[in-house]
Amino acid sequence: MKPGEWSPPFTRYNKGIRMFEQVKKSFQFYGYAVIQILIEPRRFFTELSGKTTLMRSLGFCLLCSIFFVSASLLTGGYPNPVKMGFIFLFNSMGMVFISAGLSYMVMVMTLGRKVDFGLIFSIFAFSSGIVLLMSWMSFFFWFTEPWKWWLVYTGFKQSCNFSWKAAMLNLVLTMTIQFFFLYSLYLAFYKG
């Protein structure tokens, strides 16, 4: 509709309702995703490619990251909570992008271009997102990290249809490269 043209009554109201319905459907999907990943991760990742988009995956990860940031700030007692909140949010979202990017590069170099980046990103977004809901408690690190990598492995097998060897190869190489990448950052910025 062009400016100055007549519009039927309640058009803006109807647009607001449609937007509310879309937001409601997104939150229903996020709730469904949390329950399915917790109860039946293999089934969830089998259905993943047909049920999600890159934006839904990003939304799920962002929602879980916001919960992680909020819980961390409420329990941490940081002197500058706004600064720490941005650091936590950047870290939780950034690690998903780094992990997915490394994994995609490993896949292309070892297996060829079998799936697109969006599916790899979705696997990491959902695996990391569900783990973020519990990882704000620091002592859960020993439980949540292995569980995240198991979920990624399950996603590779179920969503990408990788054999167990291909999924394990991609997983181990991604973890190794990521470890050395983070260790090199540590050496460059924090040590000496």
N, C-alpha and C positions, 0 to 999 in steps of 0.2 A: 504494500500500500504506500502511495506517495504522500508526502506531507500535504495537508490541506484537504485531502479527500475524505469523504464521509466514510465512517466505519460502523458496522452494526453494533448495537449495544452489547456490552459485556465481552467484546473481543479481547481486550486486555485481561479481563478476568479469566477468560477461557485459556489464554496463553499461560497465565499464572498457575492454573489448575493442571495444565499439561506438564509444565515444568515441575510442579510438585509431584505429579505422578511418576515422572522420570527419576526424580531424586528418591522417591519411595521405592521404586523398583531396584534402584542401585543399592540402597541399604538392605533390601530383602536379599539381593544377590550376595552382598557381603556377609550377611548373617548365614545364608546357606553355605557359603564358602568356608566360613569358620567351622561350622558344624560338620560339614563333609570332610574337611581336612583332618579334623580331630577324630572322627569316627571311621571314615572309609577313605583314606588318602589315595589308594590305588584307583578306586572308582572315580574320585574327583578328578585325578589327573588323566584318566582315560577319557572323560567327558570334556576336559578343559578346552581343547582346540575348537570345539563347536560352540562353547558357551561364553567365551570371553573375548574381549578386545584388548588392545594395548592400553586404552584409557581406563577400562575397568580394572585391569591389573594394577595400573598406576594408582588409581583411586583406592583400591584395597590396601596397597602398601602405604599410601599416604595416611589413610585412616588409622592403620595399625601403628604407624610412626608417631602420629599425634598422640595416641594413647600411651605409647612408650615414653615420649617426651614428658607428658603430663605426669605420669606415675613416677618417673625418675626425678622430676623437679619437686614433687610433693614429698618424696621420701629422702631426698639428698641434702637439703639444707645448704644450698649453694649461695655464696655471697652476691653473685650477679645472675639471677635466674633467667633473665631475658637472653643474655649472651650464651649461657649454657644451653638454653632451649634451642637456639639456632644451631649451636654446635651439634647437639644430639640429633636434631632433625636432619641436618646436612649429612651427618655420619650415617644415620639409619637409611636414608634414601640413597645416598651416594654409594654405599657398599652394594646395594642391589644393582645399580648401574655398572659398577666396576666388575662385580662377579658375573653378571650376565654378559657384559662385553668380552671379558676374558674367556668365558666359556664358549661364546660364539666363535671367537677367533680360534680357539683350540679345536672346536668342531670342524671349522672350515679347513684348517691345516691337516687334521688327521682323518676325517671322515668325508670331507667334501661338504658342499652346501646342501645338507639334507632337509633342513627346516629353516624358516625365516627367523630373524632376530626377535620378532614379536613373541613367538612361542617360547623361546629361551628366556626372554625377559619375564614373561608371565610365570614360568616355572619358578624363577628366582624370586619374583615379587610375592607370590603366594607362599612359598616356603619360608622366606625371610619374614614376611608379614605375620604369619601365625606365630612364629618364634618370638617376634617383638612383643607380643602380648604378655609373655612371661619373662623376657630377658631383662626387664628393668630391675629385677632382683638379682644382684650380682652373683650370688652363689648358685643360681640356675645355669650359669655359663656352661658348666660341665654336662648339663643335660640338654640344653637348647642347641648348642652348636652341632653336636653329632646328630641330633634329631633333624636340624635344618638340612644337613648334607644328605641324610637318608631320604628326606622328602625330595630333594633335588634329584637324587638317583632314581627315585620312584617316578618322578616327573619325566626324566629322560626315557625311562623304559616305557611308560604308559602313554605319554603325550607324543613323544618324538619317535616312538617305535624303534628305539635303539636296542640292539642285543645287550645282554648283561655285560659282555666284554667292552663294547663300545661305550656304554653308559659309564662303566667303571673307569675306563681310560680317560674319558672327558672329565669326569669328576676328580680323579686323582691329579691330572695335569692342571686343572683349574685351581684346585686347592694349593698345589705346590707353587705355581706361578704367583698366586695371590699372597701366599705366605712370604715369598721372597720380595715381592713388591712392597708389602707393608713393612718388612724388616729393613729394606733399603730406605724407606721413608724415615723410619726410626733412626737409622744411622745418620742420615743426612740432616735431620732437624733436631734430634733430641740428645744424641750422644756426642759428648766432647765439643 
